[in-house]
Amino acid sequence: MDKILDINDIKVEPYDEKVHGPMDGYDFSTLNAVDGCAVRGIISNVLGKRFDEPKQRNMALEAGDLCHKCFAVLRALTLDKEQVCKFMLQAVPTMTQETFESLLQKSSEQLTPVSKQMIFVDYILENGGFYDDEGDKKRTLANIRNTLLAYCSNFNDLVANEPVYKDEKGFVGIELPFDYVVSITYNERSIRNFRFIGKIDGLHVFKDGTMILHENKTASRLDDSWLGQWETSHQITGYCLIAQAITGKSCKKARVIGAQIPVPKMSGYAFRSERVDREIYCFENWARWVITMLDIIDCYKNCPHLAPMSTKNCCAYYSKCALLPLCVLSSDEKKEMIDQMIVDKWSPLDE
């Protein structure tokens, strides 16, 4: 593993298998998982393996996904009918044209802006496939609706000053999947290439044309410690880099938008919008981190049973890691158990 002294250059270009050859794509979640624990990150994210047993619902991910579909539609509602239809169909593929026209008709009545938005939100909540789970009293449809209502109540003023980015060719900055090759030159001569994949929630723009990245987050709390993580998050930095590659415009400004599920009854934030801008040195720090994570992946992806454990995360957030039964075994026993796992790999490009 090289000592990374200097980051000399970072280049980004669209991935083309004919040009770059076959490359495994890594999203931020994968790199971050490896950073948290190499064992779990490589087995669950890099290799996409899990135990061959009934898959449990991940209510946090399901609720977050449902909200993100609504966030996309809310942004589309600031544009035109075609964009609204596009993102409504992504949220509810079974929606008919007749139903869509009915929703448009209802939203054209004399209603407040939030009431108009909630017509589309309610349709997604009712038809998006999410359902309550008896084991989770927080992430219910009723609570999610209240969260989205709070989001709508604050979103309109925000997007009025930072509208969705669109260009003369019809490109719109909502829910943007990306697939790029990042080439990092460091220590003068060394070059590291990796395929960076993911999805950007929103690209917005100020009145003077300056780009700003929007990243939506759902959370169980929106306190200062929640905010602090985004001030340094490598996700924000990496997405700013990709936003610049997509648009050809500088993008060092960013905003994280938090929506709490459920809405707090007493004190706290139901909605939080904060600037988390980046500087040049942030991209250098991001590049060092990426190279370090790639080194770990390359070292252990073919022998995950030997990957180092981060034992502080075995029971993080009061929840036992699903791989704990594996990690208490010997290396040989680990290898045998990993070989028996099934592949169930997810990619942001599959959606």
Buried (B, 14 or more C-beta within 10 A) or exposed (E): EEEBEEBBEBEBEEBEEEEBEEBEBBBBBBBBBBBBBBBBBBBBBBBBBBBEEEEEEEBBEBBBBBBBBBBBBBBBBBBEEEBBBBBBEBBBEEBEEEBBEEBBEBBEEEEEEBBBBBBBBBBBBEBBEBEBEEEBEEBBBEBBBBBBBBBBBBBBEBBEEBBBBBEEEEEBBBBBEBBBBBBBBBEEEBEBEBBBBBBBBBBBBEEEEBBBBBBBBBBEEBBEEBBEEBBEBBBBBBBBBBBBBBBEBEBBBBBBBBBBBBBEEEEEBBBBBBEBBBEEEBBBBBBBBBBBBBBBBEBBBEEBBEBEBBEEBBEEEEEEBBBEEBBEEEEEEBBEBBEEBEEEEBBBEEE
